[in-house]
Amino acid sequence: MFSKNFFDTPLGLNQLIAYELYVTYGLYQREIAEYLNCSNNTVANYVRKISNYKHLKDFKLVVIAKNDHIQEALQIINSRS
C-alpha cells in the first residue's frame, strides 16, 4: 500500500533515493549501497519495492518533493569518483 508519509521516514527516504539513483540516474547498485551503508542486495530490494509505485501520480509528487535529498546524494556519490 502506498503512503506518502512513509517517504518521510529514514527507511522510506533511503528506498526512494536508491530507486531514483538507480533508475533515473543509472548509478550502479554498488555505488548506491556504499552511500546508504548497506549491501547491494538491499539496494536491489529497495528498487524492486519502489518500482511497484512508479505509475502513481502521488509517487511522482513525492519524487519532486524529495528531489533535494536525491540531488544531494548524487553529488556526494559523484564527488567520490
C-alpha positions as CSV (number, residue, x, y, z in Angstrom):
1,M,0.0,0.0,0.0
2,F,1.3,3.4,-1.0
3,S,1.7,6.0,1.8
4,K,3.3,9.4,1.1
5,N,4.2,9.6,4.8
6,F,6.4,6.6,4.5
7,F,8.9,8.6,2.5
8,D,9.3,11.0,5.4
9,T,10.9,8.2,7.4
10,P,14.7,7.4,7.0
11,L,13.9,3.9,5.5
12,G,11.4,5.4,3.0
13,L,13.8,8.2,2.0
14,N,16.6,5.6,1.5
15,Q,14.4,3.5,-0.7
16,L,13.4,6.5,-2.7
17,I,17.0,7.7,-3.1
18,A,18.1,4.2,-4.1
19,Y,15.3,3.9,-6.7
20,E,15.9,7.3,-8.3
21,L,19.7,7.0,-8.4
22,Y,19.5,3.5,-9.9
23,V,16.6,4.0,-12.4
24,T,16.7,7.7,-13.3
25,Y,20.5,8.4,-13.0
26,G,21.8,4.9,-13.9
27,L,24.2,4.6,-11.0
28,Y,25.5,1.1,-10.0
29,Q,23.9,-0.6,-7.0
30,R,27.4,-0.8,-5.5
31,E,27.8,3.0,-5.5
32,I,24.3,3.5,-4.0
33,A,25.0,0.8,-1.4
34,E,28.2,2.5,-0.3
35,Y,26.4,5.8,0.0
36,L,23.5,4.2,2.0
37,N,25.9,2.0,4.0
38,C,24.0,-1.2,3.1
39,S,24.5,-4.2,0.8
40,N,23.9,-4.4,-3.0
41,N,21.1,-6.8,-2.3
42,T,19.4,-4.3,-0.1
43,V,19.6,-1.7,-2.8
44,A,18.1,-4.2,-5.3
45,N,15.2,-4.9,-2.8
46,Y,14.6,-1.2,-2.4
47,V,14.4,-0.6,-6.1
48,R,12.1,-3.6,-6.6
49,K,9.7,-2.5,-3.9
50,I,9.6,1.1,-5.0
51,S,9.1,0.2,-8.7
52,N,5.6,-1.0,-7.8
53,Y,4.6,2.7,-7.3
54,K,6.3,4.2,-10.3
55,H,3.0,4.5,-12.2
56,L,1.2,6.5,-9.4
57,K,0.8,10.3,-9.7
58,D,1.3,10.6,-5.9
59,F,4.7,8.8,-6.3
60,K,5.8,11.3,-8.9
61,L,4.8,14.1,-6.5
62,V,6.9,12.5,-3.7
63,V,9.9,12.3,-6.0
64,I,9.6,16.0,-6.8
65,A,9.2,16.8,-3.1
66,K,12.3,14.8,-2.2
67,N,14.4,16.0,-5.1
68,D,16.8,18.0,-2.9
69,H,17.7,14.8,-1.0
70,I,18.2,12.9,-4.2
71,Q,20.4,15.6,-5.7
72,E,22.5,15.8,-2.5
73,A,23.1,12.0,-2.7
74,L,24.0,12.2,-6.3
75,Q,26.5,15.0,-5.7
76,I,28.1,13.1,-2.8
77,I,28.4,9.9,-4.8
78,N,29.8,11.8,-7.8
79,S,32.4,13.5,-5.7
80,R,33.7,10.2,-4.5
81,S,34.5,9.1,-8.1
